Amino acid sequence: MRAAAFEHPGPPDVLRLLDLPEPQAGPGQVRVRVKFAGVQPFDAALRGGWRPAYAEITLPQIPGNEFAGVVDQGTPEVPVGTEVLGFSVFNSYAEYIVVPADQVTPKPAGVPWEVAGGFTAGWQTARLALSAIGVGPGDTVLVNAAAGSTGTAGVQLAGLLGATVIGTASRENQEYVRSLGAIPVVYGDGLTDRVRALAPGGVDAAIDGAGGAALETSLELVEDRKRIITLVEHARIEELGLGSIQGQRSAAALAELIGLYAAGRTAWHVRRVYPLAEAAEAHREIETGHGRGKIVLAV
């Protein structure tokens, strides 16, 4: 099969199109013929040399942990021919991926393939983060990097939970953030004062998808540090006494989240689609840290 993989860590150029053996499904597993795969900062960090403690790297390593496609080796519960979206730790930048059957859920018929392929990570991360900081009706929540994929999901889910959301973004993305249901605010110097002016009653919780000065703003504004989640500065979580994401992604949660999209209750923006052979270019773009919505690979 064709796969975008790296044989040693390094800059985006180490990500190349390789011919690798097709994986085969075992008991309780399904094999999916991938149509689209999402691209995340997690993937770029992995390619650059970062190693998650909970997973083993095998070179050449295929990045990618979200995908959509058609099952071609199935189980009684997920038969051959089922259109699915799902998640893994690695290996979705490839024509075929094998995962446990409980890591996929059926794709609703009206959901575009490119949306399904890049849906899982942002929505499940946002859901777990909001749960960890206990967001509910009446809360005012600050979402830093609100125009990114996790920010886009977090703004909308917090709104569905009954919270008032303030979202930081570049000047160019202010109207996009507003369209998601948040009160937009431009990041940069003076952010803390601008947020205070928008939330005279205070900020109850924050999701930080930007780090740096944005995280410092969250620390200044949110009284209970356990109600701050950073998705960027993992090394500072313990030092600062921040909240942390608990629990795992699940097919049941994914089914609920994609159901909200299919019913028209949420929106999802695919920023750009790259062919699999241009995975390195996709990584270059995602490493800029700018832009709205999701980058996906067409496999």
TAZIFEN-V479046 format. One line per field, one symbol per residue. phi: phi as a letter, one per 40 degrees, with the letter a starting at -180 (. if undefined). psi: psi as a letter, one per 30 degrees, with the letter a starting at -180 (. if undefined). burial: b if it has 16 or more other ideal C-beta (glycine too) atoms within 10 Angstrom, else e. A space follows every 10 residues. Layout:
# TAZIFEN-V479046
phi = ???
psi = ???
burial = ???
This chain:
# TAZIFEN-V479046
phi = .cacabcaci cdcccbcbcb cccbcbdgbb bbccbbbcbb ddcccccchc bcccaccbcc bcchbaaaib cbbbbdcbcd gccbbaaacb gccacbbbad ccbbaccddc ccdccccbcd cccccccccc ccbgcadgcb bcbcgccccc cdccdccccc cgccbbbcac dcbccccccc hcccacchdg ddcccdccbc cgbcaabbbb ggcccccccc ccccccbbbb cbcdccdcdc gccbcbgbca cccccccccc cccgcbbabc cabbcdcbdc cccdccccgb hbgbbbbcc
psi = lkkjlkflla leffjljljl kklkkakgll kkjkekklkl eeeeeeeffk jkfgkkkjkk kjakgklkak kfjalefilk fkkllalaea gfhlfkkklk fggllkkkef kkeeeefgee eeeeeeeeee eeghkakfkk kkjkhffaee eeeeeeeeef fglkkkkkll efgeeeeeff gljkkklakg eeeeeeefif glkelkkjge abeeeeeeee fkejffgkkk geieffeeef hlllklllll eeeeeeefee eefgfllkjj ekkklefhee eeeeefffgl lkbkklkj.
burial = bebbbbeebe ebebbeeeee eebebeeebb bbebbbbbbb bbbbebbeee eeeeeeeeee bbbbbbbbbb bebbbeebee ebbbbbbbbb bbbbbbbbbe bbbbbebeee bebbbbbbbb bbbbbbbbbb bbbebeeebb bbbbbbbbbb bbbbbbbbbe bebbbbbbbb eebbebbeeb bbbbbebeee bbebbeeebe eebbbbbbbb beebbebbbe bbeeeebbbb bbbeeebeee ebbebeeebb bebbeebbee bbeeebebeb bebbebebbb ebbebbeeee bbbbbbbbb
